[in-house]
Amino acid sequence: MQLDEQMKCWNQAAVKVLDIRRIVMEAGAQRSSYTLPANGFIYTIRGSAQLQLDGQVYQAERFYMLHGAKSSSLDIQANSDFEYILLYYRAFIAFPRFRKKMLSAQPEGAPFTLQYGFSPSSPMGLLRYLSEMEKAWALRTNLDMLHTKSLFYQFIHEMMVQLAEQEVRTELADPIKQTIRYIQNHYREQVTLELLAEQFNYSSRHLSMRFKRKTGYSPIDYLIQTRIGRARELLVRSDAKLGAIAAEVGYSDVYYFSRIFKKYVGMSPSLYQKKMREEGRTEDRPLHLSESSIGWTLKPRYIDYDNHYQYKDGGFTPMKRKKSSASMIMIAILSLTMLLTACSSGTANTLSAGEGTGASSTNSSSSVTAETGSQENKDNETRTVSTIKGDVIVPANPKRVVVLYLQGDVVALGVKPIATSDVYDGAAYKSELEGVNSLGTWFEPNPEAVIDLDPDLIIVPSEETYNTLKNIAPTVYIPYEKMTTEERLHSIASIFGKEKEAEVLINNLNSKVEESKKTLADAGILDKTISIIEGGLKGMVVVESKQFGRGSQAVYEYLEMKAPKVVQDKIDVVSDEDGSTISMEVLPEYIGDYVFRSVYEGADVLTDNPIWRNIKAVKEGRLIEIDFDFFYYSDIYSINKQLDFVVDKLLSAPRAH
């Protein structure tokens, strides 16, 4: 940015001084990887030091000025006793017309994001303004704050004069380099595209486009590969348990970690560890992104100034988690006008609204706004869907549907989406979604991927995801936690005009339930008690709800089988609690005639535990292991398959007496 342009920006800027402090370092002292929390000036008062800002080295003698942008990484090596003034400020272009003009001419940003260092030709003038600001700042009255701001403008004027005299070269802080450094040093924490964009003062879309253009990866994909790279190293070079490794690389849910590891590496963590050790691999460098893709090497040394870490709970109750979302920022406004036209690619009827349900109606319960007749007119038809967020106008014949978590119900209705949230490998409907794009976890979808897909309809299961995606395309929020299976299916069916198909699915399910109950009753099993558990030696969760997943809907809601009294009493009380974590010592009191245990890779092996081994149902062979993937979901497609599994396993197990 030319100096004259910088001056224009400062003239149009609104400024707030955030902090002024004087810092003294002893000779030999170091300050490593300090992240500037705001734009800032560093002015040397005495001594000398080597300053490094985002990898750029500056030799600072007495009266040296350095400017850095927010989130730049600062290293200081004091050669002698070193004293400097640190001034933080925030500034932005105040007038929209000028801001638009400036960003059009200089899309990389204003002078506030420039990086430069120089030795002033008249150092005492700058020192005078800084010293007076320091005194006014210490008093902190309203009048002194006003004085501080007026002195800041005088300081900027003096600096511009001296920059012009010396023709100092300025350069922009590289947001891609900063983003990579941030990811490499914060991958253990919750990192989102919105957080990165906020950190470096860019829109989510702009940062994502620039990052991908320069590296070939999206920021979130780079984050995942960084985590997986570290996990591979730990698997080969340590004996840490899988749960500890998952936590170390940023995944609180060991099962989710295992699944995403397999997705990126091609094998499970345990199989990878075994394979590498058998091959005698002591060195493993799976991630070369920061060197080969970009051309620089960054050391992992970036401290967390603002502490953006946010705990992401998981494990036993992923579908009932209460997630706070501090970093939910509005997605870039893409829809100046929502043209609800059909896009490319058709939908496929993949299952199963019962056999022979026929084609769906496109106008049922809808408000049609285009004439019927031609295919083009049909594609332009819309319907109005009533939701708790108000009426939403959606395409009557959506071609590019994005759905989070509720994909099983959508697939059962014969609709194949173009993208969904991650689906576990063992999900009943996994094969029906072959070739469908994955958008990340259901509660934290990747908005940049959604934007790229240009959907014409989005279906979401939570208020957080609704707020994240609602500006991309017509978005329908389904509050699934407050609905029965039938209510949820009817609600989703109304979006597509498939109410008749939904009714067929529900009738077929009810018929299957009655047949299953009769079969179990004839076998003398229906009146036996069932326990559903998940966990290991350190604690076992006993399911105490009909809505928890893990087969609870199939067993307790539809088959109406009972749990042991200590559990059933809690099942009969409707509450937000889905289960209790108990110790192995008291576990036998919670086990019924049959026990279903949810298992996954990395789950504790219990066969050597004497308490577990002597539980009657386990000892007599009435332990039925259920796959976490398969029983995680509670949509109508999955429940149908789960009922088949439950009935088959109960019939084949030894009879309880």
C-alpha positions in Angstrom: 0.0 0.0 0.0 1.4 3.4 -1.0 2.1 5.9 1.8 -0.5 8.3 0.4 -3.1 5.6 0.5 -2.2 4.9 4.1 -2.7 8.5 5.0 -6.1 8.5 3.4 -7.1 5.5 5.5 -5.8 7.0 8.7 -7.8 10.2 7.9 -11.0 8.1 7.6 -10.3 5.8 10.6 -12.1 5.4 13.9 -9.5 4.6 16.6 -9.5 3.2 20.1 -6.4 2.9 22.2 -6.5 -0.4 24.0 -3.4 -0.4 26.2 -0.1 1.3 26.7 2.6 -0.4 28.8 6.4 0.0 29.4 8.3 -3.3 29.6 11.8 -4.0 30.8 13.7 -7.2 30.0 17.1 -8.2 31.4 20.0 -9.1 29.2 19.6 -12.6 27.7 15.9 -12.8 28.5 13.5 -14.2 25.9 9.9 -13.8 25.0 8.8 -16.4 22.7 5.8 -16.7 20.4 3.7 -13.9 22.0 0.6 -13.4 20.0 -0.3 -9.8 19.5 -4.0 -9.5 20.7 -4.5 -6.3 18.6 -2.6 -4.1 16.2 0.4 -2.6 18.0 3.5 -0.5 18.0 6.7 -1.4 19.8 9.1 1.4 20.4 12.6 0.7 21.9 13.6 3.1 24.7 17.0 1.6 25.6 19.2 -1.4 25.0 19.1 -3.7 22.0 17.3 -6.9 21.0 16.5 -9.1 18.1 12.8 -8.9 17.3 11.1 -11.4 15.1 7.5 -10.8 13.9 5.9 -13.6 11.9 9.4 -14.9 11.1 10.7 -11.6 9.8 13.8 -10.5 11.8 14.5 -6.9 12.9 17.6 -5.7 14.8 16.2 -3.2 17.3 18.7 -0.7 18.8 17.6 2.3 20.9 14.7 4.2 19.3 13.5 1.5 16.9 9.9 1.4 15.8 8.1 -1.8 14.9 4.4 -2.2 13.9 2.6 -5.5 13.8 -1.0 -6.6 13.0 -3.3 -8.4 15.3 -2.5 -12.1 15.8 1.1 -11.7 14.6 3.6 -13.8 16.5 6.3 -11.9 18.3 9.7 -13.2 19.6 12.1 -11.0 21.5 15.7 -11.9 22.4 17.3 -9.2 24.6 20.9 -8.6 23.8 21.3 -6.2 26.7 18.9 -4.7 29.3 16.0 -3.9 27.0 13.2 -1.4 27.6 10.3 -0.7 25.2 6.9 0.8 25.1 4.0 -1.4 23.8 1.0 0.4 22.4 -2.2 -1.6 21.4 -5.0 0.0 19.4 -8.0 -1.0 17.3 -8.9 1.0 14.1 -11.4 0.6 11.3 -12.6 2.7 8.4 -15.5 4.6 9.7 -17.4 5.7 6.6 -19.0 2.9 4.5 -18.5 4.6 1.2 -14.8 5.1 1.7 -14.4 1.6 3.2 -16.0 0.1 0.1 -13.8 2.1 -2.2 -10.6 1.4 -0.1 -11.3 -2.4 0.0 -12.0 -2.4 -3.7 -8.6 -0.8 -4.4 -6.8 -2.6 -1.6 -8.6 -5.9 -1.0 -5.8 -7.0 1.4 -6.7 -4.5 4.0 -5.9 -1.1 5.6 -2.5 0.2 7.0 -3.6 -1.2 10.4 -2.6 -4.7 9.1 0.8 -3.6 7.7 4.1 -4.9 9.1 7.2 -2.7 9.2 10.2 -1.6 11.3 12.4 1.5 11.0 14.8 3.7 12.9 13.1 7.2 13.2 15.0 10.2 11.9 13.6 12.3 14.8 13.1 9.7 17.6 12.4 12.2 20.4 9.2 13.5 18.7 7.7 10.0 18.7 8.9 9.3 22.3 7.3 12.6 23.5 3.9 11.6 22.2 4.2 8.0 23.6 5.3 9.2 27.0 2.4 11.7 27.2 0.0 9.0 26.2 1.4 6.7 28.8 0.8 9.3 31.6 -2.7 10.1 30.4 -3.5 6.4 30.1 -2.4 5.8 33.7 -5.0 8.4 35.0 -7.9 6.8 33.0 -10.5 9.6 33.5 -12.8 10.3 30.6 -10.9 13.5 29.9 -7.6 11.6 30.0 -8.9 9.0 27.6 -9.9 11.8 25.2 -6.4 13.2 25.6 -4.9 9.8 24.9 -6.8 9.6 21.6 -5.8 13.1 20.5 -2.2 12.3 21.3 -2.4 9.0 19.3 -3.4 10.9 16.2 -0.5 13.3 16.7 1.8 10.3 17.1 0.5 8.8 13.8 1.0 12.1 12.0 4.6 12.3 13.2 5.2 8.7 12.2 3.8 9.3 8.7 6.1 12.2 8.3 9.1 10.2 9.2 8.0 7.2 7.1 7.7 9.5 4.1 11.1 10.9 4.6 12.8 7.5 4.8 10.6 5.8 2.2 10.2 2.9 4.6 9.0 -0.4 3.0 5.9 -1.8 4.5 4.3 -5.2 3.9 1.1 -6.9 4.8 1.0 -9.6 7.5 0.4 -12.9 5.6 -2.9 -14.3 6.9 -2.2 -17.7 5.4 1.1 -18.0 7.2 -0.6 -16.8 10.4 -3.4 -19.3 10.0 -1.0 -22.1 9.6 0.9 -21.1 12.6 -2.3 -20.8 14.7 -3.5 -24.3 13.6 -0.2 -25.9 14.3 -0.1 -24.5 17.8 -3.8 -24.7 18.7 -4.9 -28.0 17.0 -5.6 -29.5 20.5 -8.4 -26.9 21.0 -11.6 -26.3 19.2 -10.8 -24.5 16.0 -13.5 -23.4 13.6 -13.4 -21.5 10.4 -15.3 -18.6 12.0 -12.7 -18.4 14.9 -9.8 -18.3 12.4 -11.6 -15.6 10.3 -12.2 -13.5 13.4 -8.7 -14.0 14.6 -7.2 -12.6 11.4 -9.9 -10.0 10.5 -11.2 -11.7 7.4 -14.5 -13.0 6.3 -14.9 -16.8 6.6 -15.3 -17.1 2.8 -12.4 -14.9 1.9 -10.0 -16.6 4.3 -11.1 -20.0 3.1 -10.7 -19.1 -0.6 -7.2 -17.6 0.0 -6.0 -20.5 2.1 -7.2 -23.1 -0.4 -5.7 -21.1 -3.3 -2.3 -21.0 -1.7 -2.2 -24.4 0.0 -4.6 -26.6 -1.9 -6.5 -27.3 1.4 -9.3 -25.7 3.2 -8.4 -24.5 6.7 -10.5 -27.1 8.4 -9.0 -29.9 6.3 -5.5 -28.6 7.1 -6.5 -28.7 10.8 -7.7 -32.3 10.6 -4.5 -33.4 8.8 -2.4 -31.7 11.4 -4.3 -33.5 14.1 -4.0 -36.9 12.3 -0.3 -36.3 11.6 0.3 -35.8 15.3 -1.8 -38.8 16.2 0.1 -41.0 13.8 3.3 -40.0 15.5 2.0 -40.7 19.0 0.6 -44.1 17.9 4.0 -45.1 16.7 6.3 -43.5 19.3 4.3 -43.9 22.5 2.3 -46.5 24.4 -0.4 -44.0 25.3 -4.0 -45.3 25.3 -6.2 -44.4 22.4 -8.4 -42.1 24.5 -5.3 -40.2 25.7 -4.1 -39.8 22.1 -7.5 -38.6 21.0 -7.6 -35.9 23.7 -4.0 -34.8 23.0 -4.9 -34.1 19.3 -8.2 -32.3 20.0 -10.9 -35.0 20.1 -12.8 -35.5 23.3 -14.8 -38.4 21.8 -12.4 -41.3 21.2 -14.9 -43.0 18.9 -15.2 -40.0 16.6 -11.4 -39.7 16.6 -11.1 -43.4 15.5 -13.6 -42.9 12.7 -12.0 -39.7 11.3 -8.5 -41.3 11.6 -9.7 -44.2 9.5 -11.3 -41.9 7.0 -8.0 -40.0 6.4 -5.4 -42.8 6.9 -7.4 -45.7 5.5 -7.2 -47.9 8.5 -8.1 -47.8 12.2 -5.7 -46.3 14.8 -5.0 -49.7 16.4 -4.4 -51.4 13.0 -2.1 -48.5 11.9 -0.1 -48.8 15.2 0.2 -52.6 14.7 1.2 -52.2 11.1 3.8 -49.5 11.7 5.4 -51.4 14.6 5.6 -54.6 12.7 7.3 -52.8 9.9 9.8 -51.3 12.4 8.9 -47.7 11.5 10.5 -45.4 14.1 10.1 -42.3 12.0 6.8 -41.1 10.6 6.3 -37.7 9.1 2.8 -37.9 7.5 2.2 -34.2 7.3 4.3 -32.1 5.0 1.7 -29.4 4.2 3.5 -26.5 5.8 6.7 -27.2 3.9 5.9 -28.7 0.6 2.7 -26.9 -0.2 3.7 -23.4 0.9 7.4 -23.2 1.0 8.1 -22.3 4.7 8.8 -24.2 7.8 7.0 -23.0 11.0 8.0 -24.1 14.5 5.1 -25.1 16.7 5.3 -22.3 19.2 2.2 -20.2 19.4 0.7 -19.3 22.7 -3.0 -18.8 23.3 -3.6 -15.2 24.3 -7.4 -15.0 24.1 -8.1 -18.6 25.3 -10.6 -19.6 22.7 -10.7 -23.2 23.9 -14.2 -24.6 24.2 -15.0 -28.0 25.6 -16.8 -30.2 23.1 -18.5 -33.0 25.0 -19.2 -36.3 23.4 -18.9 -40.0 24.2 -22.0 -41.4 25.8 -24.7 -38.8 24.9 -23.7 -37.2 21.6 -27.3 -36.5 20.5 -28.3 -34.9 23.8 -25.3 -32.6 24.2 -25.9 -29.1 25.4 -23.4 -27.2 23.2 -22.6 -23.5 23.8 -21.4 -21.9 20.6 -19.3 -18.8 21.3 -17.9 -18.7 17.8 -21.0 -18.9 15.8 -20.5 -16.0 13.4 -22.9 -15.2 10.6 -22.0 -16.8 7.3 -21.2 -14.4 4.4 -24.4 -13.2 2.9 -24.7 -15.0 -0.3 -28.4 -14.6 -1.1 -29.2 -11.0 -2.2 -32.2 -12.7 -3.8 -33.0 -16.3 -3.3 -33.8 -17.7 -6.7 -35.4 -21.0 -6.0 -34.5 -22.6 -9.3 -33.5 -26.1 -9.9 -29.8 -27.0 -10.2 -28.1 -29.9 -11.8 -28.3 -33.5 -10.7 -31.5 -35.4 -9.8 -32.4 -37.2 -6.7 -32.6 -41.0 -6.5 -35.3 -43.1 -4.8 -33.0 -45.3 -2.7 -35.2 -46.8 -0.2 -38.1 -47.5 1.0 -41.1 -45.8 2.0 -42.4 -49.3 2.1 -42.4 -51.4 -1.1 -44.4 -50.0 -4.0 -45.1 -46.6 -2.6 -44.9 -44.9 -6.0 -43.9 -41.4 -7.0 -44.3 -38.6 -4.5 -46.7 -35.7 -4.8 -45.0 -32.4 -5.3 -47.9 -30.1 -4.4 -49.4 -31.6 -1.2 -49.9 -29.0 1.5 -48.0 -26.5 -0.6 -48.4 -22.9 -1.9 -47.6 -23.1 -5.6 -46.2 -19.9 -7.0 -45.6 -21.0 -10.6 -47.8 -22.4 -13.3 -47.7 -26.2 -13.7 -47.2 -28.0 -17.0 -43.6 -27.8 -18.3 -40.6 -29.3 -16.4 -39.2 -25.8 -16.0 -42.4 -24.6 -14.3 -42.4 -27.7 -12.0 -38.8 -26.9 -11.0 -39.8 -23.3 -10.1 -42.7 -24.4 -7.9 -42.4 -23.7 -4.2 -44.2 -24.7 -1.0 -44.5 -23.0 2.3 -43.4 -25.0 5.3 -44.4 -23.9 8.8 -41.6 -24.2 11.4 -40.8 -22.9 14.9 -38.8 -20.3 13.1 -41.7 -19.1 11.1 -42.9 -20.0 7.6 -40.1 -21.0 5.2 -40.6 -21.0 1.4 -38.8 -24.0 -0.1 -38.6 -25.5 -3.6 -41.4 -28.0 -4.3 -38.9 -30.2 -6.2 -35.5 -29.6 -4.5 -32.5 -30.9 -6.4 -29.6 -30.0 -4.1 -30.6 -31.0 -0.5 -28.2 -30.7 2.4 -29.3 -32.4 5.6 -27.6 -32.7 9.0 -28.1 -35.8 11.3 -31.6 -36.4 10.0 -30.4 -38.1 6.8 -31.9 -41.5 7.8 -35.5 -40.1 7.7 -34.7 -38.3 4.5 -33.3 -41.4 2.8 -36.3 -43.5 4.0 -38.6 -41.0 2.2 -36.7 -41.7 -1.1 -34.6 -38.5 -1.2 -30.9 -38.7 -1.8 -29.2 -35.5 -0.5 -26.1 -34.0 -2.1 -24.4 -33.6 1.3 -24.9 -34.6 4.9 -23.1 -34.4 8.2 -20.7 -37.3 8.9 -22.3 -40.7 8.9 -20.8 -43.5 10.9 -19.5 -46.4 8.8 -21.9 -48.9 10.4 -25.0 -46.8 10.0 -27.9 -48.8 8.6 -28.3 -46.5 5.6 -24.6 -45.9 4.9 -24.7 -47.6 1.5 -27.7 -45.4 0.5 -25.4 -42.3 0.8 -22.6 -43.6 -1.5 -21.0 -40.6 -3.2 -22.7 -38.0 -1.0 -20.5 -35.2 0.3 -19.6 -35.1 4.0 -19.8 -31.8 5.9 -18.2 -32.7 9.3 -20.0 -33.3 12.6 -23.7 -32.7 12.7 -23.4 -30.0 15.4 -20.5 -28.2 13.8 -20.9 -28.4 10.0 -18.3 -27.0 7.6 -20.1 -23.8 6.2 -17.5 -23.2 3.5 -18.3 -26.7 2.1 -22.0 -26.0 2.2 -21.5 -22.7 0.4 -19.5 -24.4 -2.4 -22.3 -26.9 -2.9 -24.9 -24.2 -3.7 -27.8 -26.1 -2.1 -31.4 -25.2 -2.7 -32.6 -26.6 0.6 -31.0 -27.2 4.0 -32.5 -29.3 6.8 -30.9 -28.9 10.3 -31.5 -30.5 13.8 -30.5 -27.6 16.1 -30.8 -23.9 16.6 -27.0 -23.5 16.4 -26.8 -25.1 13.0 -29.8 -23.2 11.8 -28.1 -19.9 12.7 -24.9 -21.0 11.0 -26.5 -22.0 7.7 -29.7 -20.1 7.3 -28.3 -17.4 5.1 -27.0 -19.9 2.5 -30.3 -21.3 1.3 -33.9 -21.9 2.5 -33.3 -23.7 5.8 -35.7 -25.8 7.8 -35.1 -26.4 11.5 -36.4 -29.7 12.8 -36.4 -29.8 16.7 -36.0 -33.6 16.7 -35.4 -33.8 20.5 -38.9 -32.6 21.2 -40.6 -35.0 18.7 -41.6 -38.6 18.5 -40.4 -40.6 15.5 -43.8 -40.2 13.8 -43.9 -36.5 14.4 -40.4 -36.0 13.1 -41.0 -38.1 10.0 -44.3 -36.2 9.2 -42.5 -32.9 9.6 -39.7 -33.8 7.3 -42.2 -35.4 4.8 -44.1 -32.1 4.6 -41.0 -30.4 3.3 -41.0 -32.6 0.3 -44.7 -33.2 -0.1 -44.3 -36.8 0.8 -46.9 -37.2 3.5 -48.4 -40.3 2.0 -45.0 -42.0 1.9 -44.4 -41.1 5.5 -47.7 -42.7 6.5 -46.8 -45.9 4.7 -43.4 -46.0 6.5 -45.1 -45.6 9.9 -47.7 -48.2 9.2 -45.1 -50.7 8.0 -43.0 -50.0 11.2 -46.0 -50.5 13.4 -46.8 -53.8 11.7 -43.3 -55.0 12.2 -43.4 -54.0 15.9 -46.6 -56.1 16.4 -45.2 -59.1 14.6 -41.9 -58.8 16.6 -43.7 -58.6 19.9 -45.8 -61.7 19.1 -42.6 -63.6 18.1 -40.9 -62.7 21.3 -43.9 -63.5 23.4 -44.3 -66.9 21.8 -40.6 -67.6 22.7 -41.2 -66.5 26.3 -38.8 -63.5 26.0 -41.1 -60.5 25.8 -41.6 -60.3 29.6 -37.9 -60.6 30.4 -35.8 -57.6 31.5 -33.3 -55.9 29.2 -30.3 -53.6 30.2 -28.5 -51.4 27.7 -25.0 -50.2 28.8 -22.0 -48.5 27.3 -18.6 -47.9 28.8 -15.7 -49.7 30.5 -13.8 -50.5 33.6 -13.7 -46.9 34.9 -17.4 -46.3 34.6 -20.4 -47.9 32.8 -23.3 -45.8 31.6 -26.7 -47.5 32.1 -29.3 -46.2 29.6 -32.4 -44.9 31.5 -34.3 -43.4 28.6 -36.4 -44.5 25.6 -34.8 -41.8 23.5 -31.1 -42.3 24.0 -30.2 -44.4 20.9 -28.1 -47.5 21.6 -31.3 -49.5 20.8 -33.4 -47.8 23.5 -36.1 -46.9 21.1 -36.3 -50.4 19.6 -36.2 -52.2 23.0 -38.0 -49.8 25.4 -40.3 -47.7 23.2 -41.4 -50.0 20.4 -41.1 -53.5 21.8 -42.1 -52.1 25.2 -39.7 -54.4 27.0 -38.8 -53.6 30.6 -35.5 -52.9 32.3 -34.6 -54.0 35.9 -36.7 -52.1 38.4 -33.9 -49.8 39.5 -33.5 -48.7 35.9 -37.2 -48.9 34.8 -38.2 -46.5 37.6 -36.1 -43.8 35.9 -37.2 -44.7 32.4 -40.8 -44.2 33.4 -39.9 -40.6 34.6 -39.5 -38.3 31.6 -36.4 -36.2 32.2 -33.4 -34.7 30.4 -31.2 -37.4 31.9 -30.4 -40.3 29.6 -28.4 -42.5 31.8 -26.3 -42.9 34.9 -22.6 -43.6 35.2 -21.9 -46.3 37.8 -18.9 -48.2 39.0 -18.2 -51.8 38.1 -18.7 -52.8 41.7 -22.5 -52.0 41.6 -23.0 -52.8 38.0 -24.6 -56.3 38.6 -27.6 -54.6 40.3 -28.4 -52.9 37.0 -28.2 -55.9 34.7 -31.4 -57.7 33.6 -32.0 -61.0 32.1 -30.4 -59.9 28.9 -27.8 -57.2 28.4 -26.9 -55.2 25.3 -23.5 -53.5 25.5 -22.7 -50.8 23.0 -19.1 -51.3 21.8 -16.6 -49.5 19.5 -13.0 -49.6 18.7 -10.9 -48.8 21.7 -13.6 -49.9 24.2 -12.3 -51.7 27.3 -12.1 -55.5 27.1 -14.0 -56.8 30.2 -13.5 -60.5 30.0 -10.7 -60.6 32.6 -12.7 -58.6 35.2 -14.1 -60.9 37.8 -17.2 -58.8 38.6 -18.1 -58.6 34.9 -17.4 -62.2 34.3 -19.7 -63.3 37.1 -22.7 -61.3 36.1 -25.4 -63.9 35.5 -26.5 -62.7 32.0 -22.8 -62.5 30.9 -21.9 -65.9 32.5 -24.9 -67.6 30.9 -24.3 -66.1 27.4 -27.1 -63.5 27.3 -24.6 -60.7 26.6 -25.4 -59.2 23.2 -22.8 -56.7 21.8 -24.3 -54.0 19.6 -22.2 -51.9 17.2 -22.1 -48.2 18.3 -22.3 -47.1 14.7 -25.4 -49.1 13.9 -27.3 -48.2 17.1 -26.3 -44.5 17.2 -29.2 -43.3 15.0 -32.9 -43.2 15.8 -34.4 -42.4 12.4 -37.1 -44.7 11.0 -34.8 -46.4 8.6 -32.4 -47.3 11.4 -35.1 -48.4 13.8 -36.5 -50.8 11.3 -33.0 -52.5 10.9 -32.4 -52.3 14.7 -35.6 -54.1 15.4 -34.6 -57.0 13.1 -31.2 -57.2 14.9 -32.7 -57.1 18.4 -35.3 -59.7 17.8 -32.8 -62.0 16.0 -30.2 -61.8 18.8 -32.8 -62.3 21.5 -34.1 -65.4 19.8 -30.7 -66.9 19.3 -29.4 -66.2 22.8 -29.8 -68.8 25.6 -33.2 -68.5 27.3 -33.4 -66.8 30.6 -35.3 -68.7 33.3 
